[in-house]
Amino acid sequence: MLVTRASLTTVYHSCSCFTPFVRPTRSLRYLIAPRKRRTLDAFLVALRHKCLPRVMAEPSHAGPSSTSISATDSMQSLELEVQIVELEEAQEVQEAAKEESQGESKEAQQAPEKPLPIVYQLYSWKTKAPHTRLVYIRDTVDAERELSKFEPGPLGFDLEWKPNRWRGSNNPVALVQLASHDTILLIQVTAMRSFPSKLKTLLADPAYLKAGVGIQNDCKKLWEDYRVSTRNCVDLALLARTVDNARWKGKYTQPIGLARLCQVYENLDLSKGKITRSNWELYLDELQQEYAANDCHSGLTLYLRLHGMMSTLDSTPSRAYYSFDFHEGFLYHPSEGVPRTLWRPHNPNYDPGPPPERKERKEGDASANDSKESADSTPPEASSSGRSRRHNPSRQYYQPALLAAGASGITHPMTSTGLMMGTRHSTAPRSQYPQMEQVQNFTVPTRTRRI
């Protein structure tokens, strides 16, 4: 039986209890809250199938009283069905919540419990060495006087300079930090007229050991700015990988931060923040002095700790595994005399552990790599544009000549270890280059321009 507008109007006027629901408008469903729309839909379906058939099945000669009674009975049955639908919905919501809670509990049981993060206390040189005195120096005379009191031995070493705010800028070293067993010196060299001579002598003296993290870059920076050599330097990251190989895995030259080393071996943390990017050329405030003092003193503390662990090893490792001399712009093996052998970080006894797992390549990446390999496999003479690369015959003579000169022991005026790769000049006579004569007799063909 079809539901007509007249039948809806009859139910609307006969049942006052359904006034807010059975209003004959097309936007009725959208006037109800979203969580009640399902209940409304069930109500309207029941209304079409139960209420209207009974109302319209009544004889036409029946009075309004009989119509009202039949409609009232139908409305009571509809109210019961609506209540049943609401109970079913509530039961479904409870079951879904129960299943979700059970799934979460199973996942929690299967997944291992994550350890709580460790909260470290901050490193402070005042707590580690309460009898140590801090001296902030901005005058050359004061620096000479304080440096003369230093005795040979291990020192914590660090540098600070003003951050480079724009590309191409290169601010010089502003602060040199040195920490001994009883004194911390903060020497602000940018506030002085010249670099202190006593400081230059101390840094170049191998009797004073300088310990720090990433100290190769600091030594290079100091040489580029002030032409100061730094000898007997110890990289704490390399020392940690040498004496505690079981803890540290991965590439031997992979850096380890100073804060990380403090957390592992001292159970303390170094405060880092915006102060690291402050202007170190101005007069230092208390926070800057505290930060600079903690950096160099923690280097000394870590060196003493790691050096003490060396006694637990089966054999004493070589100093060349973690120490070097930076002399006149080059890295050399540590020595008491004039350094002669170039140095690079290498430890043959170091175990890097298993290699990391390779990630599965996607189809797009595999096709791109295949196309790259195919492009690399093409001969250099042929290019995508069809033109051939210009051949330079002098290159095949010049490079072997350099290699032959280096193998023959020809000395270079800037070094004492022989001809460096990539240099083009030497003090050796031209007769020692047997292949250079071919370069002299070679003439590059010239091209004539068409008119």
C-alpha positions as CSV (number, residue, x, y, z in Angstrom):
1,M,0.0,0.0,0.0
2,L,1.4,3.4,-0.9
3,V,2.0,6.0,1.7
4,T,0.3,9.3,0.7
5,R,0.4,12.8,2.0
6,A,-3.2,12.5,3.1
7,S,-2.4,9.4,5.2
8,L,0.5,11.1,7.0
9,T,-1.8,14.1,7.6
10,T,-4.4,11.8,9.2
11,V,-1.9,10.2,11.6
12,Y,-0.4,13.7,12.4
13,H,-3.8,15.0,13.5
14,S,-4.9,11.9,15.3
15,C,-1.7,11.2,17.4
16,S,-0.4,14.3,19.2
17,C,2.5,12.3,20.7
18,F,4.2,12.1,17.2
19,T,4.0,15.8,16.4
20,P,7.8,16.5,16.5
21,F,8.6,13.3,14.4
22,V,5.9,12.7,11.8
23,R,5.8,16.2,10.3
24,P,5.3,15.9,6.5
25,T,8.5,17.6,5.4
26,R,11.3,16.3,3.2
27,S,14.0,17.6,5.5
28,L,12.7,15.8,8.6
29,R,15.6,13.4,8.8
30,Y,18.2,16.2,8.8
31,L,16.5,18.0,11.7
32,I,17.4,15.2,14.1
33,A,20.8,14.7,15.7
34,P,23.1,12.2,13.8
35,R,23.1,9.7,16.7
36,K,19.3,9.6,16.6
37,R,18.8,9.2,12.9
38,R,19.0,5.4,12.9
39,T,16.2,5.3,15.5
40,L,14.1,7.7,13.5
41,D,14.6,5.6,10.3
42,A,13.4,2.5,12.2
43,F,10.4,4.5,13.5
44,L,9.4,5.7,10.1
45,V,9.6,2.1,8.6
46,A,7.4,0.8,11.4
47,L,5.0,3.7,10.8
48,R,4.6,2.9,7.1
49,H,4.1,-0.9,7.6
50,K,1.9,-0.9,10.7
51,C,0.2,2.4,11.5
52,L,-0.9,3.4,8.0
53,P,-2.2,0.1,6.9
54,R,-4.4,-0.2,9.9
55,V,-5.6,3.4,9.6
56,M,-6.4,3.1,5.9
57,A,-7.9,-0.3,6.3
58,E,-10.8,1.1,8.3
59,P,-14.1,1.4,6.5
60,S,-14.9,4.8,5.1
61,H,-18.2,5.0,7.1
62,A,-16.4,4.7,10.4
63,G,-16.4,7.7,12.6
64,P,-13.4,9.7,13.8
65,S,-13.5,8.0,17.2
66,S,-12.8,4.5,15.8
67,T,-10.0,6.0,13.7
68,S,-8.4,7.6,16.7
69,I,-8.6,4.4,18.8
70,S,-7.0,2.2,16.0
71,A,-4.3,4.8,15.5
72,T,-3.7,4.9,19.3
73,D,-3.2,1.2,19.5
74,S,-0.8,1.3,16.6
75,M,1.2,4.1,18.2
76,Q,1.6,2.1,21.4
77,S,3.0,-0.9,19.5
78,L,5.4,1.5,17.7
79,E,6.7,2.9,20.9
80,L,7.6,-0.6,22.1
81,E,9.4,-1.3,18.8
82,V,11.3,2.0,19.1
83,Q,12.4,1.0,22.6
84,I,13.6,-2.4,21.3
85,V,15.6,-0.7,18.6
86,E,17.3,1.6,21.1
87,L,18.1,-1.3,23.4
88,E,19.7,-3.2,20.5
89,E,21.8,-0.2,19.6
90,A,23.0,0.2,23.2
91,Q,23.8,-3.5,23.3
92,E,25.9,-3.2,20.0
93,V,27.8,-0.2,21.4
94,Q,28.6,-2.2,24.6
95,E,29.8,-5.2,22.6
96,A,32.0,-3.1,20.4
97,A,33.6,-1.3,23.3
98,K,34.2,-4.7,25.0
99,E,35.8,-6.1,21.9
100,E,38.0,-3.0,21.6
101,S,39.1,-3.2,25.2
102,Q,39.9,-6.9,24.8
103,G,42.0,-6.2,21.7
104,E,44.0,-3.5,23.5
105,S,44.6,-5.8,26.5
106,K,45.9,-8.6,24.2
107,E,48.2,-6.1,22.4
108,A,49.5,-4.8,25.7
109,Q,50.2,-8.4,26.8
110,Q,52.0,-9.3,23.6
111,A,54.0,-6.1,23.2
112,P,57.0,-5.8,25.6
113,E,56.8,-3.1,28.2
114,K,58.8,0.0,27.2
115,P,61.3,1.1,29.8
116,L,60.7,4.5,31.4
117,P,63.0,7.3,30.1
118,I,65.9,8.0,32.4
119,V,66.1,11.4,33.8
120,Y,69.7,12.5,34.3
121,Q,71.0,15.2,36.5
122,L,72.9,18.1,34.9
123,Y,76.7,17.9,34.8
124,S,78.4,20.6,36.9
125,W,82.2,21.1,37.4
126,K,81.4,22.6,40.8
127,T,80.0,19.3,42.0
128,K,82.6,17.1,40.2
129,A,85.6,19.1,41.4
130,P,84.6,21.6,44.1
131,H,88.2,22.7,44.7
132,T,88.7,23.7,41.1
133,R,88.9,27.5,40.3
134,L,87.4,29.1,37.2
135,V,89.4,32.0,35.6
136,Y,88.0,34.1,32.8
137,I,90.8,35.9,30.9
138,R,90.5,38.8,28.5
139,D,94.1,40.1,28.7
140,T,97.3,38.7,27.3
141,V,99.4,39.3,30.5
142,D,96.9,37.4,32.6
143,A,96.8,34.5,30.2
144,E,100.6,34.2,30.2
145,R,100.6,34.2,34.0
146,E,97.9,31.5,34.4
147,L,99.3,29.3,31.7
148,S,102.7,29.2,33.3
149,K,101.2,27.5,36.3
150,F,100.0,24.5,34.2
151,E,101.9,21.3,34.6
152,P,102.3,18.6,31.8
153,G,99.4,16.1,31.8
154,P,95.9,15.6,30.5
155,L,93.7,18.7,29.8
156,G,90.2,19.1,28.7
157,F,90.1,21.1,25.5
158,D,87.3,22.9,23.6
159,L,86.8,25.9,21.4
160,E,83.9,28.4,20.9
161,W,83.3,31.0,18.2
162,K,80.5,33.2,17.0
163,P,78.0,31.4,14.8
164,N,78.1,32.2,11.1
165,R,74.8,33.9,10.4
166,W,75.0,34.1,6.7
167,R,76.5,32.0,3.9
168,G,80.2,32.7,3.2
169,S,81.0,34.2,6.6
170,N,83.8,32.7,8.7
171,N,84.1,34.0,12.2
172,P,87.4,33.3,14.0
173,V,87.8,31.3,17.2
174,A,86.7,33.5,20.1
175,L,87.2,31.3,23.2
176,V,89.8,28.7,24.1
177,Q,88.8,26.4,27.0
178,L,91.4,24.4,29.0
179,A,90.7,22.3,32.1
180,S,93.2,20.8,34.4
181,H,92.8,18.9,37.7
182,D,92.5,22.2,39.7
183,T,92.0,25.0,37.2
184,I,89.7,26.0,34.3
185,L,90.8,28.7,32.0
186,L,88.4,30.5,29.6
187,I,90.7,32.6,27.4
188,Q,88.8,35.0,25.1
189,V,91.4,35.5,22.3
190,T,89.2,37.9,20.3
191,A,89.4,40.4,23.2
192,M,93.2,40.4,22.9
193,R,95.5,42.3,20.5
194,S,97.4,39.1,19.6
195,F,97.3,35.4,20.3
196,P,99.1,34.6,23.5
197,S,102.5,33.1,22.8
198,K,102.4,30.9,25.9
199,L,99.1,29.4,24.8
200,K,100.5,28.7,21.3
201,T,103.5,26.9,22.9
202,L,101.3,24.8,25.2
203,L,99.1,23.7,22.4
204,A,102.0,22.6,20.3
205,D,103.7,20.8,23.2
206,P,103.1,17.0,23.1
207,A,103.7,16.8,26.9
208,Y,100.2,18.3,27.4
209,L,97.4,15.9,26.3
210,K,94.3,17.6,24.9
211,A,91.1,15.6,25.1
212,G,87.8,16.5,23.4
213,V,85.0,15.3,21.1
214,G,85.3,16.1,17.3
215,I,88.7,17.6,18.1
216,Q,89.9,17.3,14.6
217,N,87.6,20.1,13.4
218,D,88.6,22.3,16.3
219,C,92.3,21.9,15.5
220,K,91.7,22.6,11.9
221,K,89.7,25.7,12.8
222,L,92.5,27.0,15.1
223,W,95.1,26.5,12.4
224,E,93.0,28.3,9.7
225,D,92.4,31.3,12.0
226,Y,95.7,31.7,13.9
227,R,98.2,29.3,12.3
228,V,98.5,27.4,15.6
229,S,99.4,23.7,15.6
230,T,97.9,21.3,18.2
231,R,99.7,18.1,19.2
232,N,98.9,15.1,21.3
233,C,95.1,15.3,20.8
234,V,92.7,12.5,21.9
235,D,89.3,12.0,20.2
236,L,87.0,10.7,23.0
237,A,84.6,9.1,20.6
238,L,87.5,7.0,19.1
239,L,88.8,6.2,22.6
240,A,85.4,5.0,23.7
241,R,85.0,2.7,20.7
242,T,88.5,1.4,21.4
243,V,88.2,0.6,25.1
244,D,84.5,-0.3,25.2
245,N,83.9,-2.0,21.8
246,A,81.1,-4.2,23.3
247,R,78.9,-1.1,23.9
248,W,79.6,0.9,20.7
249,K,78.9,-0.7,17.3
250,G,78.8,0.7,13.9
251,K,81.4,2.6,11.8
252,Y,84.6,3.4,13.7
253,T,84.6,7.0,12.6
254,Q,80.9,7.5,13.5
255,P,80.8,10.5,15.9
256,I,79.5,10.2,19.5
257,G,78.4,13.4,21.2
258,L,79.9,14.7,24.4
259,A,76.4,14.7,26.1
260,R,75.9,11.0,25.1
261,L,79.2,10.0,26.6
262,C,78.4,11.8,29.8
263,Q,75.1,10.0,30.1
264,V,76.7,6.6,29.6
265,Y,79.8,6.9,31.7
266,E,78.9,9.5,34.3
267,N,75.0,9.2,34.5
268,L,74.9,13.0,34.0
269,D,73.6,15.2,31.2
270,L,75.1,18.3,29.6
271,S,72.8,21.3,29.3
272,K,72.4,22.3,25.6
273,G,70.2,25.1,24.2
274,K,70.3,28.5,22.7
275,I,73.4,29.4,24.6
276,T,75.5,27.3,22.2
277,R,74.5,29.8,19.4
278,S,75.3,32.9,21.4
279,N,77.9,35.5,20.6
280,W,81.1,34.4,22.1
281,E,83.0,37.5,21.1
282,L,81.2,39.7,23.6
283,Y,81.8,39.8,27.4
284,L,80.6,36.4,28.7
285,D,77.9,36.3,31.3
286,E,77.6,33.7,34.1
287,L,75.6,31.2,32.0
288,Q,78.1,31.3,29.1
289,Q,81.0,30.8,31.5
290,E,79.2,27.9,33.2
291,Y,78.5,26.2,29.9
292,A,82.0,26.7,28.6
293,A,83.6,25.4,31.8
294,N,81.3,22.3,31.9
295,D,82.3,21.4,28.3
296,C,86.0,21.4,28.8
297,H,85.9,19.9,32.3
298,S,83.6,17.0,31.2
299,G,86.2,16.2,28.5
300,L,88.9,15.8,31.1
301,T,86.6,13.7,33.3
302,L,85.6,11.4,30.5
303,Y,89.3,10.9,29.4
304,L,90.3,9.8,32.9
305,R,87.3,7.4,33.0
306,L,88.0,5.8,29.6
307,H,91.7,5.7,30.2
308,G,91.1,3.8,33.4
309,M,89.1,1.2,31.5
310,M,92.1,0.5,29.3
311,S,93.6,-1.7,32.1
312,T,90.8,-4.2,31.7
313,L,91.7,-5.0,28.1
314,D,93.9,-8.0,27.2
315,S,96.4,-5.8,25.4
316,T,97.1,-2.1,25.5
317,P,95.8,-0.5,22.2
318,S,98.1,1.7,20.2
319,R,97.9,5.5,20.7
320,A,97.4,5.9,17.0
321,Y,93.9,4.4,17.2
322,Y,92.5,7.4,19.0
323,S,95.3,10.1,19.2
324,F,97.0,12.3,16.6
325,D,99.1,15.4,16.0
326,F,97.8,18.4,14.0
327,H,100.9,20.0,12.7
328,E,101.0,22.8,10.1
329,G,97.6,21.9,8.6
330,F,98.0,18.1,8.4
331,L,97.1,15.1,10.7
332,Y,100.0,13.0,11.7
333,H,100.6,10.0,13.9
334,P,101.4,11.0,17.5
335,S,105.2,11.3,18.2
336,E,107.6,13.0,20.5
337,G,109.7,14.5,17.7
338,V,108.8,16.0,14.3
339,P,105.7,14.2,12.9
340,R,106.3,12.4,9.6
341,T,103.6,9.8,9.1
342,L,100.1,10.9,8.0
343,W,97.3,9.8,10.3
344,R,93.7,8.6,9.6
345,P,91.3,7.1,12.2
346,H,91.7,3.3,11.9
347,N,91.6,0.5,14.4
348,P,92.2,-3.1,13.0
349,N,90.9,-4.7,16.2
350,Y,87.6,-2.9,16.2
351,D,84.4,-4.9,15.7
352,P,81.7,-2.9,14.0
353,G,79.0,-5.6,14.5
354,P,76.5,-6.9,12.0
355,P,75.7,-4.7,9.1
356,P,72.3,-3.0,9.2
357,E,69.4,-4.7,7.4
358,R,68.7,-3.5,3.9
359,K,65.4,-2.0,3.2
360,E,63.3,-3.5,0.4
361,R,63.3,-1.4,-2.7
362,K,60.0,-0.4,-4.3
363,E,59.3,-1.1,-7.9
364,G,59.7,2.5,-8.9
365,D,63.1,2.7,-7.1
366,A,64.2,-0.5,-8.8
367,S,63.3,0.7,-12.2
368,A,65.1,4.0,-11.6
369,N,68.2,2.2,-10.4
370,D,68.1,-0.1,-13.4
371,S,67.9,2.8,-15.8
372,K,70.7,4.5,-14.0
373,E,72.9,1.4,-14.3
374,S,72.1,1.1,-18.0
375,A,73.0,4.8,-18.5
376,D,76.3,4.2,-16.6
377,S,77.1,1.2,-18.8
378,T,77.0,3.2,-22.0
379,P,80.4,4.1,-23.4
380,P,81.7,7.6,-22.5
381,E,82.2,8.5,-26.2
382,A,78.5,8.2,-26.9
383,S,76.0,10.6,-25.2
384,S,72.3,11.0,-25.3
385,S,72.6,14.0,-27.7
386,G,74.7,11.9,-30.2
387,R,77.8,14.0,-29.7
388,S,81.1,12.4,-28.5
389,R,83.0,13.7,-25.5
390,R,86.2,15.6,-26.3
391,H,89.2,13.5,-25.7
392,N,92.1,15.0,-23.7
393,P,95.3,13.0,-24.4
394,S,97.4,15.0,-22.0
395,R,95.3,13.7,-19.0
396,Q,96.5,10.1,-19.5
397,Y,100.1,11.2,-19.3
398,Y,99.9,13.8,-16.5
399,Q,98.2,11.7,-13.8
400,P,100.5,8.6,-14.1
401,A,103.5,11.0,-13.9
402,L,102.3,12.2,-10.5
403,L,101.8,8.7,-9.3
404,A,105.3,7.7,-10.5
405,A,106.8,10.7,-8.8
406,G,105.1,9.9,-5.5
407,A,106.3,6.3,-5.7
408,S,109.9,7.4,-6.3
409,G,110.0,9.3,-3.0
410,I,110.2,12.9,-4.5
411,T,109.7,15.3,-1.7
412,H,107.3,18.2,-1.7
413,P,108.3,21.6,-0.5
414,M,105.2,21.9,1.8
415,T,105.5,18.4,3.4
416,S,108.2,15.9,4.5
417,T,106.3,12.8,3.5
418,G,106.5,13.0,-0.2
419,L,104.4,14.3,-3.1
420,M,100.8,14.7,-2.1
421,M,98.0,13.6,-4.4
422,G,96.7,16.4,-6.5
423,T,99.7,18.8,-6.3
424,R,101.2,20.0,-9.6
425,H,104.5,21.4,-8.5
426,S,107.7,19.8,-7.1
427,T,111.3,20.6,-6.4
428,A,112.5,17.5,-8.3
429,P,114.1,18.0,-11.7
430,R,112.0,17.4,-14.8
431,S,114.1,14.4,-15.8
432,Q,112.6,12.4,-12.9
433,Y,109.3,12.4,-14.6
434,P,109.8,9.9,-17.5
435,Q,106.3,10.3,-18.8
436,M,106.2,14.1,-18.7
437,E,108.4,14.3,-21.9
438,Q,105.5,12.8,-23.8
439,V,103.3,15.7,-22.6
440,Q,105.9,18.2,-23.8
441,N,106.1,16.7,-27.3
442,F,102.3,16.4,-27.5
443,T,100.5,19.1,-29.5
444,V,96.8,19.6,-29.1
445,P,95.0,19.6,-32.5
446,T,93.4,22.9,-33.3
447,R,90.1,23.5,-35.1
448,T,89.7,25.9,-38.0
449,R,86.7,28.1,-38.1
450,R,84.6,28.0,-41.3
451,I,84.0,31.3,-43.0
